[in-house]
Amino acid sequence: MQRHLPDAEIARAISRVLAAEREAAVSIEAAQREAEALIEAARAERRRLLERARQRAARVHAAAQSRLERSLAVLEHGAAAPRLDVATLHGLAEQAVGRLARRLTAADGEPR
């Protein structure tokens, strides 16, 4: 009978070890599923952030393009304005200098 007691204890010990291994395997599988779910959620968030960044970049690009087109239109419109020749500019400068000289030399500071 002494012989049966240790064999039964050994069998129970082996059964406990096998049960612990099964529990560990189930826990590992659950952890793997949880990790895969977290990884997929992170990938979905990354895709969402990339799409949002693309949309923002497209809006910034469109706004910059619009400002550039407006600036070019202003420049082109300014270039289409009639230009003054050098003689006209020289005459305007002489008139401005004459008016300034009269103001500076007037006794009361009033233009004459």
MODELLER restraints for C-alpha pairs under 7 A, 6 or more apart:
rsr = mdl.restraints
at = mdl.atoms
rsr.add(forms.Gaussian(group=physical.xy_distance, feature=features.Distance(at['CA:102:A'], at['CA:111:A']), mean=6.06, stdev=0.5))
rsr.add(forms.Gaussian(group=physical.xy_distance, feature=features.Distance(at['CA:102:A'], at['CA:112:A']), mean=6.42, stdev=0.5))
rsr.add(forms.Gaussian(group=physical.xy_distance, feature=features.Distance(at['CA:103:A'], at['CA:109:A']), mean=5.75, stdev=0.5))
rsr.add(forms.Gaussian(group=physical.xy_distance, feature=features.Distance(at['CA:103:A'], at['CA:110:A']), mean=6.03, stdev=0.5))
rsr.add(forms.Gaussian(group=physical.xy_distance, feature=features.Distance(at['CA:103:A'], at['CA:111:A']), mean=4.76, stdev=0.5))
